[in-house]
Amino acid sequence: MKTSTRTETRIETQTETRQNRLEHRLGGGVLYDQPLSELCSFGVGGPLQYLYKPATTHQLREALLVSAELAIPIRFVGIGSRMLAGDWGFKGLGIRLVGKLAQVEVDPQDDRYLLVGAGCPIETLLPFALERGIDASCLAGLTGSLGGALLAGDPGYDAELRTMIDSAEVIDREGEVRWVVRARSQTMARLGGFAALTRVRLGPCDPHLDRELARARAKACMEFRQAFRPEGPFLGPIFRNPEGQLASHMVDRAGLRGARIGQAQFSLVQSNYLVNLGGATARDALELMDLATYRVKRKLGASLQLEVQLMGAF
């Protein structure tokens, strides 16, 4: 059915009004139609309707509140190795943490602790933490941010990471900013009941930490992870590891190592990753993931659960 000119005009007016209110509340820091292909490691994705980069907890809180008021969908856009953006983009607000929310510093109230923004890259956090006496070597070689690592909950580092957490700053669904102590870190890490994780307090620092030993351990962890990570544009890990099994082995047993649709391919290095051979689409990647889910279920009787997040229209 053809849309009337009057209806089109009303939709355009509503969109302009929403944009104006968003701009007014967020201080003019909203970017429009940013290509998602430049915001994720797989290099695919259509336009992101709105992009906002809060540098403080107050700015992030305001973005969450105004988006709720205007019924604008929100997605956090991190460093992007676990996010597959749709070819048709995302109609909503993408949030990328910057400034204090992506940095690490010594807690000015107690120098035995570190304050780490949820958007802080692991590669920035790791050397700083080791130098201050916090053994974060279990994170070495991970791509992405501290917040992303907490949300992923990978058993390869999750339990050890939690022991470093003293508390975390969160924004709840009513817009209240508060600190959650480590006793509730399991809930905090999954963001159960919270709208956003902003900062994490790590520590206390250990003045007797054997830094050389910790650095050696970090080097070994990094080399191990890099050995199984494909080069070039990649996405993954794709699937969660079922208890007692590796998703990559299940994909292999289903006969899909190196399988390809369009320009997307299961990596020959580690088949729980997809690689973009050049010009892949999100649809290519999604069809490969669906194929793996179907084959593993049919051949092995097991169900694979996605680790990557899907964003937007495919």
C-alpha positions, 0 to 999 in steps of 0.5 A: 500500500502506497504511503500518503504524502501527509503520512510521510510528512508526519513521520519526517516531522516526528523524526526531526522533533525527536532529533532536536530533543535528543540534540538539546538534551545531549548538548549537540554531541550526537552524530548521524548516520555513522557507518557501523562497518567502521565501528566493528572488527568484522567491517560490515554494517549499514548506517547507525541512526544516532551515535553518542560518545559520553565521557562521564557518568552524568552524560551517559545517564542523560543519554539513557534517560532521554532515549527512554523518554523518546522511545529510542532503542539503545545499543552499546557499541564497544570495540566490536569484535563480538558484534555483528551489525546488520547490512541495513543499519540500526534505527536507534542510538549507539553509545560508545564510551570515551573519556573517563569512561574509557580510561584507567586511573588511580583512585584519588580516594585510595591509591590502593585501588584503580578506577577503570571505565567500562569502555577502557581497552584491555590493552590499556588496562593491563600494563597499568594494572601490572605496574600498580600491583594488580595481576590482571594477566588473565586478560592478556590477548583479549580484544575489547574493553573491560566492560565487554570482558565482564559481560562475556563471562568467559570461563577462561578468565571470568572467575579470576577477573571477579576476584579483582573487583572491589565494586562497580558503578552502575546506572539502574533502570530508574536512572539512579547512579550507585556503587555495587559491592563485589558480593553482587558482582555476579549480578553486576557483570551480567547487568541484571537489573541495571541499565549500564555499567560505567566504572569498575574499582579494581584492587587492592594493589599487592605491593609484593606482587612479582611483576616479572612473573605476572608479565611472563604469565601475561605474555604467555596468555597473549601468545596463546590467544593470538595463535588462535585468532585469525588475521584481518577483519574477524568476528568472534568468538561466535558461539558460547562454549557448552559446559565441558566442550569447545564450540570450535571443536563442535563446528569442526565435527560438523564439517564446517571448518573453512566453510564459506558463504559469499565472502564470509568464512569460518576461520581455518585457524580457529573455527569459532571465528568468522573472517571477512575475506573482502566484501562480506555482508552481514547476511553472509555471516548470519547464514553461516552461523545459522548453518553451523547451528543447524549442522551441530544440532543435526549431527551432534544433537547439541545446541549452540548459543550465540556469543556475538551480539546482533545489532540492527536489520539484516 
